Amino acid sequence: MIYNQFWFLPQVDEVNEDEGQRAVRDTQDTVEVLLLRKCDDGIHLLPWVGDEHADVEKGSIVPTTVIPDDTVAKIAVQCAVRLPMGLCMPDRVDALIASLEEACADDVACWQDSPWLAGKLALFLHGDADGFVSDELCGYEIRYSRDTGLTYSRKEDN
């Protein structure tokens, strides 16, 4: 870790982003996913996500048959969240990642050619009355709403 002239203010080495994230949180790693919405007509940003200055409307489609342009890709990357620790326990994290890869493989294949989206995992949500819900993921249902954030529960508890 690098320290500046004030001994109590750590600086993050800009070359090593992972180290910087560990400096902020000293916990077990979790899995990061892009929260996106799957609709009948394709993959979209969440309804409140967009950038009017970059001419990207809220809820815009994120192309899956061509490499998304950099503007849309940068906004999609900003939709990244870390899944809760309860889903990322060491004994199940490999199954979780495999399940995420399988669930989004067909939709994100061309994203691997985008410098912004390559290697990213996506969690596709579907709309319901209370916000958005995922398909089953390793026996859990993941929900997201702007009011409660990201929550999860065992599928059989619903």
C-alpha positions in Angstrom: 0.0 0.0 0.0 1.3 3.5 -0.8 0.9 6.3 1.7 1.0 10.0 0.9 2.6 12.7 3.0 -0.3 12.3 5.5 0.5 9.0 7.1 -3.2 8.3 7.8 -4.5 8.6 4.2 -3.8 5.6 2.1 -3.5 6.1 -1.6 -4.6 3.5 -4.1 -2.1 2.4 -6.7 -3.9 3.3 -9.9 -2.2 0.4 -11.7 -3.6 -2.2 -9.4 -7.4 -1.6 -9.0 -7.9 -5.0 -7.2 -5.5 -3.9 -4.5 -7.4 -0.7 -4.1 -10.6 -2.5 -3.7 -9.0 -4.7 -1.1 -7.7 -1.6 0.7 -11.3 -0.4 1.0 -12.8 -3.7 2.1 -10.8 -6.4 3.9 -13.2 -9.2 3.5 -13.7 -12.4 1.4 -14.1 -11.6 -2.3 -17.6 -11.7 -3.8 -18.8 -12.0 -7.3 -19.5 -8.9 -9.4 -22.3 -8.9 -11.9 -23.9 -6.4 -14.3 -27.5 -5.9 -13.3 -29.4 -5.7 -16.6 -33.0 -6.3 -17.6 -34.1 -9.1 -20.0 -37.2 -8.3 -22.0 -38.9 -10.0 -25.0 -37.0 -7.7 -27.4 -33.5 -8.1 -25.8 -31.3 -7.0 -23.0 -31.8 -3.5 -21.6 -30.3 -1.2 -19.0 -32.5 -0.8 -16.0 -35.4 1.7 -16.6 -33.7 4.5 -14.6 -30.2 4.0 -16.1 -29.0 6.1 -19.0 -27.0 9.2 -19.8 -28.8 12.0 -21.6 -25.5 13.9 -22.1 -24.2 10.9 -24.1 -27.5 10.4 -25.9 -28.3 7.1 -24.2 -31.9 6.9 -23.1 -32.9 5.4 -19.8 -33.6 1.7 -20.2 -31.8 1.5 -23.6 -31.2 -1.8 -25.3 -27.7 -3.3 -24.9 -27.0 -5.1 -28.2 -26.3 -8.8 -28.0 -25.8 -9.5 -31.7 -23.1 -6.9 -32.3 -20.4 -5.4 -30.1 -22.1 -2.6 -28.1 -20.7 0.8 -28.8 -18.4 2.2 -26.1 -21.0 4.7 -24.8 -23.6 2.0 -24.0 -20.9 -0.4 -22.8 -19.5 2.1 -20.3 -23.0 2.7 -18.9 -23.7 -1.0 -18.6 -20.4 -1.5 -16.7 -21.6 1.2 -14.2 -24.5 -1.2 -13.4 -22.0 -3.6 -11.7 -22.9 -4.8 -8.2 -21.3 -7.3 -5.9 -23.5 -10.2 -5.0 -24.1 -10.7 -1.2 -21.6 -12.7 0.7 -24.2 -15.4 1.5 -24.3 -16.3 -2.2 -20.5 -16.3 -2.6 -19.4 -18.7 0.1 -16.2 -20.5 -0.8 -18.0 -23.9 -1.0 -20.5 -22.6 -3.6 -18.8 -19.7 -5.5 -17.6 -22.0 -8.3 -21.1 -23.3 -8.9 -22.4 -19.7 -8.7 -20.0 -18.5 -11.4 -20.7 -21.5 -13.6 -24.4 -20.8 -13.3 -24.0 -17.1 -14.2 -21.8 -18.0 -17.2 -24.3 -20.5 -18.4 -27.3 -18.2 -18.0 -25.8 -15.3 -19.9 -23.5 -17.1 -22.4 -25.8 -16.9 -25.4 -26.6 -13.2 -24.8 -23.1 -11.9 -24.1 -20.8 -13.8 -26.5 -20.1 -10.7 -28.7 -19.5 -8.6 -25.6 -16.2 -10.4 -25.2 -14.8 -8.2 -28.0 -15.7 -5.0 -26.1 -12.9 -3.6 -24.0 -15.5 -2.5 -21.5 -17.6 -5.7 -21.2 -15.1 -8.5 -21.9 -15.0 -11.0 -19.0 -18.0 -9.5 -17.2 -20.8 -11.6 -15.8 -24.4 -10.4 -16.2 -27.4 -11.1 -14.0 -30.5 -10.7 -16.1 -33.6 -9.5 -14.2 -37.2 -9.6 -15.2 -39.8 -7.0 -14.1 -42.5 -7.8 -11.5 -44.9 -5.8 -9.3 -42.3 -5.1 -6.6 -39.2 -4.4 -8.8 -37.1 -6.9 -10.6 -36.4 -10.6 -10.0 -33.9 -13.0 -11.4 -34.5 -16.5 -12.6 -33.4 -19.1 -10.1 -29.7 -18.9 -9.4 -28.2 -21.9 -7.5 -31.4 -22.4 -5.6 -31.9 -18.7 -4.8 -34.1 -15.9 -6.2 -32.4 -12.6 -6.4 -34.5 -9.4 -6.3 -33.6 -5.8 -6.9 -35.7 -2.7 -6.3 -34.6 0.9 -5.9 -36.2 0.9 -2.4 -34.6 -2.2 -0.9 -31.6 -2.7 -3.1 -30.4 -6.3 -3.8 -31.9 -9.1 -1.8 -32.0 -12.8 -2.1 -34.0 -15.7 -0.7 -34.1 -19.5 -1.1 -36.3 -20.4 -4.0 -38.4 -22.7 -1.9 -39.1 -19.9 0.6 -41.0 -17.9 -2.0 
